[in-house]
C-alpha cells in the first residue's frame, strides 16, 4: 500500500507531507519539519547545518547522508535523477553553476530550469537565472528573478548582493546600498536555516568589520565589478 507521506517527501512537497502526517497523528511529523530546515540549509549551501539536521533522518529519507556528502564535494552527477526532488534540484543547480563558469550559458540556463522543475522554490536557481540575464543586459528581468529568490528566502546573501549589482546598473544607488548592506550583514553574521532573521546584534569587532566590508563591496560595485554566481 502506498505511503502518501513518503510519496510527498519524495516529490519534495514537504509542507504537504507534514500536513498529512500531522492530521494522521503520524510520529514522523516533527522529522518532516526538521527535513524542511535541512532543505533550506542545503539551498543556502550551509552544508555543516544540513549534516547536523540529517542526524536521525536516515529512516525517513534513505540515502540522505550519501547525497549530502556527494553534493558537498560537488559530485552532483549521481543525483540529477535520483533521490527526493529537493536533492535533484540542488544537483541541477550545481550542474548549472559548473556550466556557467565554463562559459556554457545555454547549458547553464537549461540546468537551472531543470532545478526549478524539481522544486520551483529553489532560491539559488532563481538567483543564477537572474545572473545570466544580468550578464545579457536584461536588468529588469534579472531584478525580477532576484526578488523572486528573496520572496522564497529573504536571508539569501547572494540574492541581495546581485540585486545590488542590478540596481547599480540602473543607477539606483539608494537601493544598491540597501541590498549591499543586507548582503554583507548576512555574510558576516549568517542565520541558521531553522531560525529566520537574527537573534541579536553582532559584537563590536564584527560590526567594525561589517562597515569595512560594506565600504569595499560598494567600491567594487561602483567600479562595475559586481555580480557573483550563486553556488557551486
Secondary structure per residue as TSV (DSSP state, phi and psi in degrees):
chain	resnum	aa	ss	phi	psi
A	1	X	-	360.0	133.4
A	2	X	-	-65.6	145.2
A	3	X	-	-102.2	103.6
A	4	X	H	-62.3	-31.2
A	5	X	H	-66.8	-46.6
A	6	X	H	-66.2	-37.0
A	7	X	H	-64.1	-40.2
A	8	X	H	-65.4	-39.2
A	9	X	H	-61.8	-44.5
A	10	X	H	-61.7	-35.9
A	11	X	T	-78.4	-4.4
A	12	X	T	82.1	10.7
A	13	X	-	-91.8	71.1
A	14	X	H	-70.0	-33.0
A	15	X	H	-64.3	-42.9
A	16	X	H	-66.9	-39.5
A	17	X	H	-62.3	-42.2
A	18	X	H	-64.5	-43.7
A	19	X	H	-61.8	-42.3
A	20	X	H	-64.2	-45.3
A	21	X	H	-64.0	-41.5
A	22	X	H	-64.9	-43.9
A	23	X	H	-64.6	-31.7
A	24	X	T	-91.3	0.9
A	25	X	T	66.4	27.4
A	26	X	-	-73.6	127.6
A	27	X	T	-66.0	-7.7
A	28	X	T	-77.8	-10.3
A	29	X	H	-53.1	-50.5
A	30	X	H	-65.4	-28.3
A	31	X	H	-68.7	-33.7
A	32	X	H	-68.6	-37.5
A	33	X	H	-60.8	-41.3
A	34	X	H	-63.8	-38.9
A	35	X	H	-65.2	-36.4
A	36	X	H	-63.7	-38.7
A	37	X	H	-66.0	-38.0
A	38	X	H	-62.2	-43.0
A	39	X	H	-58.9	-44.0
A	40	X	H	-63.3	-42.2
A	41	X	H	-62.4	-42.6
A	42	X	H	-61.4	-44.2
A	43	X	H	-67.3	-27.0
A	44	X	T	-84.9	-3.2
A	45	X	T	65.2	28.5
A	46	X	-	-91.2	76.0
A	47	X	H	-73.6	-29.5
A	48	X	H	-61.6	-44.9
A	49	X	H	-67.1	-38.3
A	50	X	H	-61.8	-42.0
A	51	X	H	-63.6	-41.8
A	52	X	H	-61.8	-43.8
A	53	X	H	-69.8	-23.5
A	54	X	H	-70.6	-19.5
A	55	X	T	-61.4	125.5
A	56	X	T	89.6	0.4
A	57	X	-	-107.7	5.8
A	58	X	T	-62.3	-40.7
A	59	X	T	-69.3	-31.8
A	60	X	T	-73.1	-40.5
A	61	X	S	-131.7	88.7
A	62	X	T	-57.4	137.7
A	63	X	T	83.3	3.2
A	64	X	H	-63.6	-42.9
A	65	X	H	-60.7	-43.1
A	66	X	H	-62.5	-42.2
A	67	X	H	-61.2	-44.1
A	68	X	H	-63.9	-41.5
A	69	X	H	-64.5	-42.5
A	70	X	H	-65.1	-44.8
A	71	X	H	-67.3	-34.8
A	72	X	H	-64.0	-31.6
A	73	X	T	-93.1	3.5
A	74	X	T	78.9	12.6
A	75	X	-	-90.9	70.9
A	76	X	-	-84.2	-17.8
A	77	X	G	-57.7	-38.4
A	78	X	G	-71.8	-10.6
A	79	X	G	-113.7	9.4
A	80	X	S	-66.4	-32.3
A	81	X	S	-129.0	23.2
A	82	X	S	-137.1	145.4
A	83	X	S	90.0	179.5
A	84	X	S	-60.3	158.8
A	85	X	H	-57.1	-35.9
A	86	X	H	-71.3	-29.2
A	87	X	H	-68.8	-45.0
A	88	X	H	-61.2	-41.3
A	89	X	H	-60.2	-44.5
A	90	X	H	-64.0	-38.8
A	91	X	H	-62.0	-41.6
A	92	X	H	-67.9	-34.3
A	93	X	H	-63.9	-43.8
A	94	X	H	-61.8	-41.0
A	95	X	H	-62.0	-41.5
A	96	X	H	-64.4	-41.9
A	97	X	H	-63.3	-41.9
A	98	X	H	-59.7	-43.5
A	99	X	H	-65.4	-41.2
A	100	X	H	-62.5	-42.5
A	101	X	H	-65.8	-26.7
A	102	X	T	-85.7	-1.2
A	103	X	T	86.1	7.0
A	104	X	-	-90.6	79.1
A	105	X	H	-65.4	-41.4
A	106	X	H	-68.6	-40.1
A	107	X	H	-63.6	-37.8
A	108	X	H	-64.3	-45.9
A	109	X	H	-59.3	-44.0
A	110	X	H	-63.2	-38.6
A	111	X	H	-66.6	-41.6
A	112	X	H	-65.6	-36.2
A	113	X	H	-67.4	-36.5
A	114	X	H	-61.8	-40.6
A	115	X	H	-60.1	-42.4
A	116	X	H	-72.4	-24.0
A	117	X	H	-65.2	-39.1
A	118	X	H	-71.8	-41.9
A	119	X	-	-149.6	104.0
A	120	X	T	-62.1	-13.5
A	121	X	T	-103.0	26.5
A	122	X	-	-84.1	106.7
A	123	X	H	-68.6	-33.5
A	124	X	H	-71.5	-26.9
A	125	X	H	-62.5	-42.7
A	126	X	H	-63.0	-44.6
A	127	X	H	-60.4	-44.4
A	128	X	H	-70.5	-33.1
A	129	X	H	-63.0	-40.0
A	130	X	H	-61.5	-38.9
A	131	X	H	-61.2	-43.5
A	132	X	H	-61.6	-40.7
A	133	X	H	-68.9	-39.0
A	134	X	H	-63.9	-41.6
A	135	X	H	-64.4	-28.8
A	136	X	T	-86.1	2.2
A	137	X	T	85.3	8.8
A	138	X	-	-90.0	73.5
A	139	X	H	-65.7	-46.9
A	140	X	H	-64.2	-40.2
A	141	X	H	-65.7	-37.9
A	142	X	H	-64.7	-43.7
A	143	X	H	-58.7	-41.1
A	144	X	H	-61.5	-40.1
A	145	X	H	-67.1	-43.3
A	146	X	H	-63.5	-40.3
A	147	X	H	-66.7	-36.3
A	148	X	H	-63.6	-39.9
A	149	X	H	-63.4	-41.6
A	150	X	H	-71.4	-25.8
A	151	X	H	-66.5	-29.9
A	152	X	H	-80.5	-47.5
A	153	X	-	-137.9	94.8
A	154	X	T	-64.2	-14.3
A	155	X	T	-104.5	23.2
A	156	X	-	-86.0	108.9
A	157	X	H	-61.1	-42.4
A	158	X	H	-61.6	-36.3
A	159	X	H	-64.8	-42.6
A	160	X	H	-65.0	-43.3
A	161	X	H	-62.0	-46.5
A	162	X	H	-76.4	-26.8
A	163	X	H	-65.2	-37.8
A	164	X	H	-60.2	-42.3
A	165	X	H	-62.5	-38.7
A	166	X	H	-67.3	-42.7
A	167	X	H	-67.0	-30.9
A	168	X	H	-61.8	-41.5
A	169	X	H	-63.7	-30.1
A	170	X	H	-82.1	-10.0
A	171	X	T	81.8	14.0
A	172	X	-	-92.9	83.1
A	173	X	H	-70.4	-33.9
A	174	X	H	-60.1	-49.4
A	175	X	H	-68.1	-35.6
A	176	X	H	-56.8	-50.1
A	177	X	H	-65.0	-39.1
A	178	X	H	-60.1	-46.9
A	179	X	H	-76.8	-31.6
A	180	X	H	-65.4	-41.3
A	181	X	H	-61.4	-43.7
A	182	X	H	-63.8	-42.2
A	183	X	H	-61.8	-45.4
A	184	X	H	-66.1	-37.8
A	185	X	H	-64.6	-41.6
A	186	X	H	-67.1	-35.6
A	187	X	H	-72.1	-34.7
A	188	X	H	-75.2	-34.8
A	189	X	S	-139.8	67.9
A	190	X	-	-71.6	146.6
A	191	X	-	-80.7	160.2
A	192	X	B	-86.9	156.3
A	193	X	T	-60.1	-35.8
A	194	X	T	-88.0	4.2
A	195	X	B	-138.2	82.9
A	196	X	-	-62.5	145.2
A	197	X	S	77.7	-176.7
A	198	X	-	-110.5	143.5
A	199	X	S	-89.3	0.2
A	200	X	S	-179.3	-176.9
A	201	X	-	-92.3	143.6
A	202	X	-	-67.8	159.5
A	203	X	-	-64.8	167.3
A	204	X	H	-57.9	-43.9
A	205	X	H	-63.0	-34.4
A	206	X	H	-68.2	-37.9
A	207	X	H	-66.9	-36.0
A	208	X	H	-63.7	-45.0
A	209	X	H	-62.5	-36.5
A	210	X	H	-58.7	-47.4
A	211	X	H	-67.8	-34.4
A	212	X	H	-65.8	-44.4
A	213	X	H	-65.3	-39.3
A	214	X	H	-62.1	-43.5
A	215	X	H	-62.4	-42.7
A	216	X	H	-65.2	-44.9
A	217	X	H	-63.8	-40.5
A	218	X	H	-62.5	-40.1
A	219	X	H	-61.2	-45.3
A	220	X	H	-63.0	-44.5
A	221	X	H	-64.0	-43.0
A	222	X	H	-67.3	-23.1
A	223	X	T	-82.7	-1.3
A	224	X	T	87.3	22.8
A	225	X	-	-109.6	17.2
A	226	X	-	-77.6	168.3
A	227	X	-	99.8	126.5
A	228	X	-	-136.2	155.7
A	229	X	-	-77.8	143.0
A	230	X	-	-97.4	97.8
A	231	X	-	169.5	-161.1
A	232	X	-	-79.4	360.0
